[in-house]
Every structure is written in C-alpha cells, then in structure tokens.
Amino acid sequence: MKKVVLVLGLATLFSCQKEDVKINEGCNCGMIVSDDITNYSVTIRNACTDNYKTFTLYEGDWMNAHPGSNYCITNEKGW
C-alpha cells in the first residue's frame, strides 16, 4: 500500500511541471517603476520576464501612467 501511495505521489508531482513562458506571446504588460516628465517616458518591468524597458508615451497617456501601477504596451509583444 505504501508503494502505491508513493508512486501516485511521484506521478502527480511530475505531471504538474511548470509550462515555459514564451517570450513575445502575451507578455506586454508590467509595473511602472519610474517616469520622466522631460520626454513623457515610463520605465516598465515586464511581468513575464522581469526585464526593464523605457517607453515614450503621448502626453495624455503619460498623465494616466503612475509609478507602481500596471501598464500594457499594446504595440509591442514583449521585451
């Protein structure tokens, strides 16, 4: 009986492997870590890859993009 429980436990453990995150597929959002009023840019930490990238926004978009909030860049697939 102990062997059956052990085998079932191991089978469950190995069947729940984490799927690889595919870069550039739905990973275009993240948290704004800083902003710059001189050129209306924000630096965002990607939620999937933890990479940082700076984007220049339109003034109206920049006014609504606050550090600490989540933001998505719709014309880029990931970074």
PDB file with one MODEL, atoms N, CA, C and O in Angstrom:
MODEL        1
ATOM      1  N   MET A   1       0.812  -1.190   0.000  1.00  0.00           N
ATOM      2  CA  MET A   1       0.000   0.000   0.000  1.00  0.00           C
ATOM      3  C   MET A   1       0.860   1.260   0.000  1.00  0.00           C
ATOM      4  O   MET A   1       0.537   2.241  -0.670  1.00  0.00           O
ATOM      5  N   LYS A   2       1.962   1.227   0.759  1.00  0.00           N
ATOM      6  CA  LYS A   2       2.850   2.374   0.816  1.00  0.00           C
ATOM      7  C   LYS A   2       3.461   2.649  -0.551  1.00  0.00           C
ATOM      8  O   LYS A   2       3.643   3.806  -0.931  1.00  0.00           O
ATOM      9  N   LYS A   3       3.778   1.588  -1.291  1.00  0.00           N
ATOM     10  CA  LYS A   3       4.377   1.754  -2.613  1.00  0.00           C
ATOM     11  C   LYS A   3       3.391   2.404  -3.576  1.00  0.00           C
ATOM     12  O   LYS A   3       3.783   3.232  -4.398  1.00  0.00           O
ATOM     13  N   VAL A   4       2.122   2.040  -3.485  1.00  0.00           N
ATOM     14  CA  VAL A   4       1.105   2.611  -4.365  1.00  0.00           C
ATOM     15  C   VAL A   4       0.963   4.111  -4.091  1.00  0.00           C
ATOM     16  O   VAL A   4       0.894   4.909  -5.026  1.00  0.00           O
ATOM     17  N   VAL A   5       0.919   4.492  -2.817  1.00  0.00           N
ATOM     18  CA  VAL A   5       0.797   5.895  -2.446  1.00  0.00           C
ATOM     19  C   VAL A   5       2.024   6.670  -2.913  1.00  0.00           C
ATOM     20  O   VAL A   5       1.895   7.787  -3.414  1.00  0.00           O
ATOM     21  N   LEU A   6       3.197   6.098  -2.756  1.00  0.00           N
ATOM     22  CA  LEU A   6       4.432   6.746  -3.180  1.00  0.00           C
ATOM     23  C   LEU A   6       4.457   6.944  -4.691  1.00  0.00           C
ATOM     24  O   LEU A   6       4.819   8.019  -5.168  1.00  0.00           O
ATOM     25  N   VAL A   7       4.077   5.922  -5.445  1.00  0.00           N
ATOM     26  CA  VAL A   7       4.058   6.011  -6.900  1.00  0.00           C
ATOM     27  C   VAL A   7       3.039   7.064  -7.359  1.00  0.00           C
ATOM     28  O   VAL A   7       3.332   7.860  -8.251  1.00  0.00           O
ATOM     29  N   LEU A   8       1.860   7.070  -6.759  1.00  0.00           N
ATOM     30  CA  LEU A   8       0.851   8.066  -7.116  1.00  0.00           C
ATOM     31  C   LEU A   8       1.323   9.483  -6.775  1.00  0.00           C
ATOM     32  O   LEU A   8       1.078  10.418  -7.537  1.00  0.00           O
ATOM     33  N   GLY A   9       1.983   9.638  -5.662  1.00  0.00           N
ATOM     34  CA  GLY A   9       2.503  10.950  -5.273  1.00  0.00           C
ATOM     35  C   GLY A   9       3.559  11.446  -6.238  1.00  0.00           C
ATOM     36  O   GLY A   9       3.550  12.614  -6.626  1.00  0.00           O
ATOM     37  N   LEU A  10       4.472  10.565  -6.630  1.00  0.00           N
ATOM     38  CA  LEU A  10       5.518  10.949  -7.582  1.00  0.00           C
ATOM     39  C   LEU A  10       4.930  11.244  -8.963  1.00  0.00           C
ATOM     40  O   LEU A  10       5.360  12.182  -9.635  1.00  0.00           O
ATOM     41  N   ALA A  11       3.965  10.460  -9.376  1.00  0.00           N
ATOM     42  CA  ALA A  11       3.321  10.693 -10.672  1.00  0.00           C
ATOM     43  C   ALA A  11       2.626  12.054 -10.686  1.00  0.00           C
ATOM     44  O   ALA A  11       2.684  12.768 -11.687  1.00  0.00           O
ATOM     45  N   THR A  12       1.980  12.411  -9.600  1.00  0.00           N
ATOM     46  CA  THR A  12       1.317  13.705  -9.503  1.00  0.00           C
ATOM     47  C   THR A  12       2.328  14.838  -9.520  1.00  0.00           C
ATOM     48  O   THR A  12       2.116  15.860 -10.172  1.00  0.00           O
ATOM     49  N   LEU A  13       3.415  14.657  -8.811  1.00  0.00           N
ATOM     50  CA  LEU A  13       4.454  15.682  -8.746  1.00  0.00           C
ATOM     51  C   LEU A  13       5.042  15.956 -10.127  1.00  0.00           C
ATOM     52  O   LEU A  13       5.197  17.116 -10.510  1.00  0.00           O
ATOM     53  N   PHE A  14       5.366  14.919 -10.868  1.00  0.00           N
ATOM     54  CA  PHE A  14       5.996  15.096 -12.172  1.00  0.00           C
ATOM     55  C   PHE A  14       5.004  15.477 -13.272  1.00  0.00           C
ATOM     56  O   PHE A  14       5.415  15.989 -14.313  1.00  0.00           O
ATOM     57  N   SER A  15       3.743  15.243 -13.066  1.00  0.00           N
ATOM     58  CA  SER A  15       2.765  15.623 -14.080  1.00  0.00           C
ATOM     59  C   SER A  15       2.402  17.094 -13.998  1.00  0.00           C
ATOM     60  O   SER A  15       1.767  17.617 -14.914  1.00  0.00           O
ATOM     61  N   CYS A  16       2.782  17.768 -12.939  1.00  0.00           N
ATOM     62  CA  CYS A  16       2.448  19.177 -12.751  1.00  0.00           C
ATOM     63  C   CYS A  16       3.662  20.065 -13.012  1.00  0.00           C
ATOM     64  O   CYS A  16       3.955  20.966 -12.226  1.00  0.00           O
ATOM     65  N   GLN A  17       4.347  19.818 -14.083  1.00  0.00           N
ATOM     66  CA  GLN A  17       5.512  20.636 -14.402  1.00  0.00           C
ATOM     67  C   GLN A  17       5.054  21.991 -14.888  1.00  0.00           C
ATOM     68  O   GLN A  17       4.028  22.112 -15.556  1.00  0.00           O
ATOM     69  N   LYS A  18       5.828  23.018 -14.545  1.00  0.00           N
ATOM     70  CA  LYS A  18       5.511  24.377 -14.943  1.00  0.00           C
ATOM     71  C   LYS A  18       5.765  24.547 -16.434  1.00  0.00           C
ATOM     72  O   LYS A  18       6.796  24.122 -16.955  1.00  0.00           O
ATOM     73  N   GLU A  19       4.794  25.184 -17.121  1.00  0.00           N
ATOM     74  CA  GLU A  19       4.966  25.434 -18.541  1.00  0.00           C
ATOM     75  C   GLU A  19       5.943  26.581 -18.731  1.00  0.00           C
ATOM     76  O   GLU A  19       5.954  27.533 -17.951  1.00  0.00           O
ATOM     77  N   ASP A  20       6.764  26.486 -19.770  1.00  0.00           N
ATOM     78  CA  ASP A  20       7.700  27.547 -20.078  1.00  0.00           C
ATOM     79  C   ASP A  20       6.950  28.778 -20.550  1.00  0.00           C
ATOM     80  O   ASP A  20       6.007  28.680 -21.335  1.00  0.00           O
ATOM     81  N   VAL A  21       7.377  29.942 -20.066  1.00  0.00           N
ATOM     82  CA  VAL A  21       6.780  31.193 -20.523  1.00  0.00           C
ATOM     83  C   VAL A  21       7.413  31.533 -21.861  1.00  0.00           C
ATOM     84  O   VAL A  21       8.633  31.655 -21.970  1.00  0.00           O
ATOM     85  N   LYS A  22       6.588  31.681 -22.862  1.00  0.00           N
ATOM     86  CA  LYS A  22       7.085  32.014 -24.187  1.00  0.00           C
ATOM     87  C   LYS A  22       7.161  33.528 -24.307  1.00  0.00           C
ATOM     88  O   LYS A  22       6.148  34.225 -24.250  1.00  0.00           O
ATOM     89  N   ILE A  23       8.373  34.018 -24.473  1.00  0.00           N
ATOM     90  CA  ILE A  23       8.574  35.451 -24.619  1.00  0.00           C
ATOM     91  C   ILE A  23       7.905  35.908 -25.910  1.00  0.00           C
ATOM     92  O   ILE A  23       7.890  35.181 -26.902  1.00  0.00           O
ATOM     93  N   ASN A  24       7.367  37.087 -25.889  1.00  0.00           N
ATOM     94  CA  ASN A  24       6.686  37.722 -27.020  1.00  0.00           C
ATOM     95  C   ASN A  24       5.306  37.145 -27.287  1.00  0.00           C
ATOM     96  O   ASN A  24       4.744  37.396 -28.353  1.00  0.00           O
ATOM     97  N   GLU A  25       4.742  36.389 -26.371  1.00  0.00           N
ATOM     98  CA  GLU A  25       3.384  35.900 -26.538  1.00  0.00           C
ATOM     99  C   GLU A  25       2.562  36.316 -25.326  1.00  0.00           C
ATOM    100  O   GLU A  25       2.492  35.579 -24.342  1.00  0.00           O
ATOM    101  N   GLY A  26       1.950  37.470 -25.387  1.00  0.00           N
ATOM    102  CA  GLY A  26       1.109  37.935 -24.300  1.00  0.00           C
ATOM    103  C   GLY A  26       1.862  38.544 -23.139  1.00  0.00           C
ATOM    104  O   GLY A  26       1.272  38.769 -22.082  1.00  0.00           O
ATOM    105  N   CYS A  27       3.115  38.811 -23.295  1.00  0.00           N
ATOM    106  CA  CYS A  27       3.924  39.363 -22.201  1.00  0.00           C
ATOM    107  C   CYS A  27       4.253  40.824 -22.482  1.00  0.00           C
ATOM    108  O   CYS A  27       5.423  41.205 -22.531  1.00  0.00           O
ATOM    109  N   ASN A  28       3.222  41.635 -22.666  1.00  0.00           N
ATOM    110  CA  ASN A  28       3.454  43.028 -22.982  1.00  0.00           C
ATOM    111  C   ASN A  28       3.003  43.965 -21.859  1.00  0.00           C
ATOM    112  O   ASN A  28       2.799  45.157 -22.090  1.00  0.00           O
ATOM    113  N   CYS A  29       2.849  43.438 -20.662  1.00  0.00           N
ATOM    114  CA  CYS A  29       2.406  44.240 -19.519  1.00  0.00           C
ATOM    115  C   CYS A  29       3.421  44.144 -18.387  1.00  0.00           C
ATOM    116  O   CYS A  29       4.225  43.214 -18.318  1.00  0.00           O
ATOM    117  N   GLY A  30       3.357  45.126 -17.510  1.00  0.00           N
ATOM    118  CA  GLY A  30       4.222  45.105 -16.346  1.00  0.00           C
ATOM    119  C   GLY A  30       3.948  46.287 -15.441  1.00  0.00           C
ATOM    120  O   GLY A  30       3.010  47.052 -15.664  1.00  0.00           O
ATOM    121  N   MET A  31       4.778  46.431 -14.416  1.00  0.00           N
ATOM    122  CA  MET A  31       4.610  47.502 -13.448  1.00  0.00           C
ATOM    123  C   MET A  31       5.521  48.677 -13.807  1.00  0.00           C
ATOM    124  O   MET A  31       6.696  48.489 -14.122  1.00  0.00           O
ATOM    125  N   ILE A  32       4.968  49.881 -13.757  1.00  0.00           N
ATOM    126  CA  ILE A  32       5.755  51.089 -13.999  1.00  0.00           C
ATOM    127  C   ILE A  32       6.646  51.315 -12.787  1.00  0.00           C
ATOM    128  O   ILE A  32       6.159  51.421 -11.661  1.00  0.00           O
ATOM    129  N   VAL A  33       7.955  51.389 -13.021  1.00  0.00           N
ATOM    130  CA  VAL A  33       8.888  51.584 -11.916  1.00  0.00           C
ATOM    131  C   VAL A  33       9.379  53.027 -11.829  1.00  0.00           C
ATOM    132  O   VAL A  33       9.817  53.464 -10.764  1.00  0.00           O
ATOM    133  N   SER A  34       9.313  53.777 -12.941  1.00  0.00           N
ATOM    134  CA  SER A  34       9.692  55.188 -12.902  1.00  0.00           C
ATOM    135  C   SER A  34       9.118  55.902 -14.113  1.00  0.00           C
ATOM    136  O   SER A  34       8.723  55.286 -15.103  1.00  0.00           O
ATOM    137  N   ASP A  35       9.084  57.237 -13.998  1.00  0.00           N
ATOM    138  CA  ASP A  35       8.630  58.036 -15.130  1.00  0.00           C
ATOM    139  C   ASP A  35       9.504  59.279 -15.260  1.00  0.00           C
ATOM    140  O   ASP A  35      10.216  59.648 -14.326  1.00  0.00           O
ATOM    141  N   ASP A  36       9.447  59.920 -16.421  1.00  0.00           N
ATOM    142  CA  ASP A  36      10.278  61.087 -16.701  1.00  0.00           C
ATOM    143  C   ASP A  36       9.427  62.116 -17.431  1.00  0.00           C
ATOM    144  O   ASP A  36       8.964  61.868 -18.544  1.00  0.00           O
ATOM    145  N   ILE A  37       9.221  63.267 -16.806  1.00  0.00           N
ATOM    146  CA  ILE A  37       8.367  64.292 -17.394  1.00  0.00           C
ATOM    147  C   ILE A  37       9.028  64.996 -18.578  1.00  0.00           C
ATOM    148  O   ILE A  37       8.332  65.565 -19.418  1.00  0.00           O
ATOM    149  N   THR A  38      10.351  64.967 -18.658  1.00  0.00           N
ATOM    150  CA  THR A  38      11.028  65.704 -19.729  1.00  0.00           C
ATOM    151  C   THR A  38      10.721  65.147 -21.117  1.00  0.00           C
ATOM    152  O   THR A  38      10.707  65.896 -22.094  1.00  0.00           O
ATOM    153  N   ASN A  39      10.475  63.842 -21.213  1.00  0.00           N
ATOM    154  CA  ASN A  39      10.161  63.245 -22.525  1.00  0.00           C
ATOM    155  C   ASN A  39       8.934  62.341 -22.461  1.00  0.00           C
ATOM    156  O   ASN A  39       8.698  61.559 -23.382  1.00  0.00           O
ATOM    157  N   TYR A  40       8.155  62.436 -21.396  1.00  0.00           N
ATOM    158  CA  TYR A  40       6.932  61.637 -21.210  1.00  0.00           C
ATOM    159  C   TYR A  40       7.203  60.141 -21.354  1.00  0.00           C
ATOM    160  O   TYR A  40       6.476  59.430 -22.048  1.00  0.00           O
ATOM    161  N   SER A  41       8.251  59.679 -20.693  1.00  0.00           N
ATOM    162  CA  SER A  41       8.588  58.259 -20.775  1.00  0.00           C
ATOM    163  C   SER A  41       8.311  57.574 -19.446  1.00  0.00           C
ATOM    164  O   SER A  41       8.262  58.206 -18.392  1.00  0.00           O
ATOM    165  N   VAL A  42       8.133  56.265 -19.531  1.00  0.00           N
ATOM    166  CA  VAL A  42       7.985  55.418 -18.352  1.00  0.00           C
ATOM    167  C   VAL A  42       8.901  54.213 -18.513  1.00  0.00           C
ATOM    168  O   VAL A  42       9.112  53.723 -19.622  1.00  0.00           O
ATOM    169  N   THR A  43       9.433  53.750 -17.412  1.00  0.00           N
ATOM    170  CA  THR A  43      10.203  52.515 -17.402  1.00  0.00           C
ATOM    171  C   THR A  43       9.329  51.455 -16.757  1.00  0.00           C
ATOM    172  O   THR A  43       8.820  51.631 -15.650  1.00  0.00           O
ATOM    173  N   ILE A  44       9.165  50.338 -17.481  1.00  0.00           N
ATOM    174  CA  ILE A  44       8.260  49.279 -17.050  1.00  0.00           C
ATOM    175  C   ILE A  44       9.052  47.991 -16.845  1.00  0.00           C
ATOM    176  O   ILE A  44       9.906  47.639 -17.659  1.00  0.00           O
ATOM    177  N   ARG A  45       8.758  47.287 -15.740  1.00  0.00           N
ATOM    178  CA  ARG A  45       9.319  45.951 -15.505  1.00  0.00           C
ATOM    179  C   ARG A  45       8.315  44.930 -16.021  1.00  0.00           C
ATOM    180  O   ARG A  45       7.188  44.859 -15.531  1.00  0.00           O
ATOM    181  N   ASN A  46       8.722  44.142 -17.006  1.00  0.00           N
ATOM    182  CA  ASN A  46       7.850  43.164 -17.643  1.00  0.00           C
ATOM    183  C   ASN A  46       7.402  42.113 -16.633  1.00  0.00           C
ATOM    184  O   ASN A  46       8.212  41.597 -15.863  1.00  0.00           O
ATOM    185  N   ALA A  47       6.111  41.801 -16.641  1.00  0.00           N
ATOM    186  CA  ALA A  47       5.547  40.835 -15.692  1.00  0.00           C
ATOM    187  C   ALA A  47       6.001  39.411 -15.970  1.00  0.00           C
ATOM    188  O   ALA A  47       6.034  38.593 -15.051  1.00  0.00           O
ATOM    189  N   CYS A  48       6.351  39.091 -17.215  1.00  0.00           N
ATOM    190  CA  CYS A  48       6.757  37.723 -17.558  1.00  0.00           C
ATOM    191  C   CYS A  48       8.259  37.502 -17.421  1.00  0.00           C
ATOM    192  O   CYS A  48       8.695  36.461 -16.928  1.00  0.00           O
ATOM    193  N   THR A  49       9.050  38.483 -17.859  1.00  0.00           N
ATOM    194  CA  THR A  49      10.492  38.278 -17.942  1.00  0.00           C
ATOM    195  C   THR A  49      11.296  39.039 -16.897  1.00  0.00           C
ATOM    196  O   THR A  49      12.488  38.780 -16.733  1.00  0.00           O
ATOM    197  N   ASP A  50      10.668  39.969 -16.190  1.00  0.00           N
ATOM    198  CA  ASP A  50      11.329  40.866 -15.228  1.00  0.00           C
ATOM    199  C   ASP A  50      12.352  41.782 -15.883  1.00  0.00           C
ATOM    200  O   ASP A  50      13.172  42.375 -15.183  1.00  0.00           O
ATOM    201  N   ASN A  51      12.327  41.915 -17.213  1.00  0.00           N
ATOM    202  CA  ASN A  51      13.198  42.853 -17.907  1.00  0.00           C
ATOM    203  C   ASN A  51      12.618  44.256 -17.790  1.00  0.00           C
ATOM    204  O   ASN A  51      11.407  44.430 -17.658  1.00  0.00           O
ATOM    205  N   TYR A  52      13.499  45.258 -17.839  1.00  0.00           N
ATOM    206  CA  TYR A  52      13.090  46.647 -17.785  1.00  0.00           C
ATOM    207  C   TYR A  52      13.231  47.262 -19.174  1.00  0.00           C
ATOM    208  O   TYR A  52      14.181  46.967 -19.900  1.00  0.00           O
ATOM    209  N   LYS A  53      12.267  48.129 -19.539  1.00  0.00           N
ATOM    210  CA  LYS A  53      12.354  48.842 -20.807  1.00  0.00           C
ATOM    211  C   LYS A  53      11.662  50.182 -20.648  1.00  0.00           C
ATOM    212  O   LYS A  53      10.641  50.294 -19.969  1.00  0.00           O
ATOM    213  N   THR A  54      12.237  51.207 -21.288  1.00  0.00           N
ATOM    214  CA  THR A  54      11.676  52.548 -21.241  1.00  0.00           C
ATOM    215  C   THR A  54      10.896  52.822 -22.517  1.00  0.00           C
ATOM    216  O   THR A  54      11.375  52.551 -23.618  1.00  0.00           O
ATOM    217  N   PHE A  55       9.694  53.359 -22.363  1.00  0.00           N
ATOM    218  CA  PHE A  55       8.811  53.674 -23.479  1.00  0.00           C
ATOM    219  C   PHE A  55       8.439  55.148 -23.407  1.00  0.00           C
ATOM    220  O   PHE A  55       8.164  55.669 -22.327  1.00  0.00           O
ATOM    221  N   THR A  56       8.430  55.811 -24.541  1.00  0.00           N
ATOM    222  CA  THR A  56       7.957  57.191 -24.623  1.00  0.00           C
ATOM    223  C   THR A  56       6.476  57.149 -24.995  1.00  0.00           C
ATOM    224  O   THR A  56       6.081  56.513 -25.972  1.00  0.00           O
ATOM    225  N   LEU A  57       5.667  57.843 -24.191  1.00  0.00           N
ATOM    226  CA  LEU A  57       4.221  57.832 -24.376  1.00  0.00           C
ATOM    227  C   LEU A  57       3.738  59.194 -24.871  1.00  0.00           C
ATOM    228  O   LEU A  57       4.464  60.185 -24.800  1.00  0.00           O
ATOM    229  N   TYR A  58       2.510  59.227 -25.369  1.00  0.00           N
ATOM    230  CA  TYR A  58       1.857  60.505 -25.639  1.00  0.00           C
ATOM    231  C   TYR A  58       1.589  61.178 -24.300  1.00  0.00           C
ATOM    232  O   TYR A  58       1.427  60.506 -23.282  1.00  0.00           O
ATOM    233  N   GLU A  59       1.544  62.503 -24.304  1.00  0.00           N
ATOM    234  CA  GLU A  59       1.369  63.239 -23.053  1.00  0.00           C
ATOM    235  C   GLU A  59       0.136  62.792 -22.278  1.00  0.00           C
ATOM    236  O   GLU A  59       0.208  62.605 -21.063  1.00  0.00           O
ATOM    237  N   GLY A  60      -1.002  62.618 -22.966  1.00  0.00           N
ATOM    238  CA  GLY A  60      -2.229  62.195 -22.290  1.00  0.00           C
ATOM    239  C   GLY A  60      -2.118  60.810 -21.669  1.00  0.00           C
ATOM    240  O   GLY A  60      -2.649  60.570 -20.585  1.00  0.00           O
ATOM    241  N   ASP A  61      -1.425  59.893 -22.355  1.00  0.00           N
ATOM    242  CA  ASP A  61      -1.216  58.550 -21.812  1.00  0.00           C
ATOM    243  C   ASP A  61      -0.269  58.599 -20.617  1.00  0.00           C
ATOM    244  O   ASP A  61      -0.464  57.887 -19.633  1.00  0.00           O
ATOM    245  N   TRP A  62       0.764  59.450 -20.710  1.00  0.00           N
ATOM    246  CA  TRP A  62       1.744  59.563 -19.626  1.00  0.00           C
ATOM    247  C   TRP A  62       1.071  60.086 -18.357  1.00  0.00           C
ATOM    248  O   TRP A  62       1.425  59.669 -17.255  1.00  0.00           O
ATOM    249  N   MET A  63       0.096  61.000 -18.503  1.00  0.00           N
ATOM    250  CA  MET A  63      -0.584  61.567 -17.342  1.00  0.00           C
ATOM    251  C   MET A  63      -1.348  60.501 -16.554  1.00  0.00           C
ATOM    252  O   MET A  63      -1.559  60.661 -15.352  1.00  0.00           O
ATOM    253  N   ASN A  64      -1.762  59.424 -17.211  1.00  0.00           N
ATOM    254  CA  ASN A  64      -2.513  58.347 -16.555  1.00  0.00           C
ATOM    255  C   ASN A  64      -1.640  57.155 -16.179  1.00  0.00           C
ATOM    256  O   ASN A  64      -2.150  56.169 -15.648  1.00  0.00           O
ATOM    257  N   ALA A  65      -0.351  57.221 -16.438  1.00  0.00           N
ATOM    258  CA  ALA A  65       0.572  56.121 -16.134  1.00  0.00           C
ATOM    259  C   ALA A  65       1.379  56.491 -14.889  1.00  0.00           C
ATOM    260  O   ALA A  65       2.314  57.288 -14.963  1.00  0.00           O
ATOM    261  N   HIS A  66       1.018  55.917 -13.767  1.00  0.00           N
ATOM    262  CA  HIS A  66       1.635  56.273 -12.488  1.00  0.00           C
ATOM    263  C   HIS A  66       2.585  55.172 -12.010  1.00  0.00           C
ATOM    264  O   HIS A  66       2.258  53.990 -12.119  1.00  0.00           O
ATOM    265  N   PRO A  67       3.758  55.542 -11.483  1.00  0.00           N
ATOM    266  CA  PRO A  67       4.659  54.532 -10.920  1.00  0.00           C
ATOM    267  C   PRO A  67       3.952  53.677  -9.871  1.00  0.00           C
ATOM    268  O   PRO A  67       3.219  54.186  -9.023  1.00  0.00           O
ATOM    269  N   GLY A  68       4.185  52.381  -9.946  1.00  0.00           N
ATOM    270  CA  GLY A  68       3.552  51.432  -9.045  1.00  0.00           C
ATOM    271  C   GLY A  68       2.302  50.795  -9.618  1.00  0.00           C
ATOM    272  O   GLY A  68       1.774  49.836  -9.056  1.00  0.00           O
ATOM    273  N   SER A  69       1.824  51.329 -10.744  1.00  0.00           N
ATOM    274  CA  SER A  69       0.635  50.748 -11.363  1.00  0.00           C
ATOM    275  C   SER A  69       1.035  49.861 -12.543  1.00  0.00           C
ATOM    276  O   SER A  69       2.136  49.981 -13.081  1.00  0.00           O
ATOM    277  N   ASN A  70       0.141  48.990 -12.926  1.00  0.00           N
ATOM    278  CA  ASN A  70       0.390  48.115 -14.073  1.00  0.00           C
ATOM    279  C   ASN A  70       0.039  48.852 -15.353  1.00  0.00           C
ATOM    280  O   ASN A  70      -0.888  49.661 -15.388  1.00  0.00           O
ATOM    281  N   TYR A  71       0.798  48.558 -16.409  1.00  0.00           N
ATOM    282  CA  TYR A  71       0.592  49.225 -17.697  1.00  0.00           C
ATOM    283  C   TYR A  71       0.945  48.247 -18.802  1.00  0.00           C
ATOM    284  O   TYR A  71       1.907  47.488 -18.680  1.00  0.00           O
ATOM    285  N   CYS A  72       0.173  48.262 -19.878  1.00  0.00           N
ATOM    286  CA  CYS A  72       0.425  47.401 -21.021  1.00  0.00           C
ATOM    287  C   CYS A  72       0.808  48.238 -22.234  1.00  0.00           C
ATOM    288  O   CYS A  72       0.209  49.283 -22.491  1.00  0.00           O
ATOM    289  N   ILE A  73       1.792  47.784 -22.965  1.00  0.00           N
ATOM    290  CA  ILE A  73       2.202  48.400 -24.220  1.00  0.00           C
ATOM    291  C   ILE A  73       1.625  47.530 -25.327  1.00  0.00           C
ATOM    292  O   ILE A  73       2.078  46.406 -25.541  1.00  0.00           O
ATOM    293  N   THR A  74       0.627  48.051 -26.028  1.00  0.00           N
ATOM    294  CA  THR A  74      -0.114  47.223 -26.973  1.00  0.00           C
ATOM    295  C   THR A  74       0.571  47.050 -28.323  1.00  0.00           C
ATOM    296  O   THR A  74       0.228  46.132 -29.067  1.00  0.00           O
ATOM    297  N   ASN A  75       1.523  47.901 -28.655  1.00  0.00           N
ATOM    298  CA  ASN A  75       2.177  47.766 -29.956  1.00  0.00           C
ATOM    299  C   ASN A  75       3.516  47.038 -29.867  1.00  0.00           C
ATOM    300  O   ASN A  75       4.315  47.097 -30.801  1.00  0.00           O
ATOM    301  N   GLU A  76       3.763  46.360 -28.764  1.00  0.00           N
ATOM    302  CA  GLU A  76       4.980  45.566 -28.595  1.00  0.00           C
ATOM    303  C   GLU A  76       4.595  44.255 -27.926  1.00  0.00           C
ATOM    304  O   GLU A  76       3.813  44.252 -26.975  1.00  0.00           O
ATOM    305  N   LYS A  77       5.135  43.136 -28.414  1.00  0.00           N
ATOM    306  CA  LYS A  77       4.720  41.824 -27.926  1.00  0.00           C
ATOM    307  C   LYS A  77       5.477  41.346 -26.702  1.00  0.00           C
ATOM    308  O   LYS A  77       5.060  40.364 -26.088  1.00  0.00           O
ATOM    309  N   GLY A  78       6.533  41.971 -26.332  1.00  0.00           N
ATOM    310  CA  GLY A  78       7.276  41.560 -25.153  1.00  0.00           C
ATOM    311  C   GLY A  78       8.694  42.077 -25.216  1.00  0.00           C
ATOM    312  O   GLY A  78       9.186  42.481 -26.269  1.00  0.00           O
ATOM    313  N   TRP A  79       9.335  42.056 -24.074  1.00  0.00           N
ATOM    314  CA  TRP A  79      10.708  42.516 -24.043  1.00  0.00           C
ATOM    315  C   TRP A  79      11.472  41.835 -22.955  1.00  0.00           C
ATOM    316  O   TRP A  79      12.661  42.100 -22.776  1.00  0.00           O
TER     317      TRP A  79
ENDMDL
END
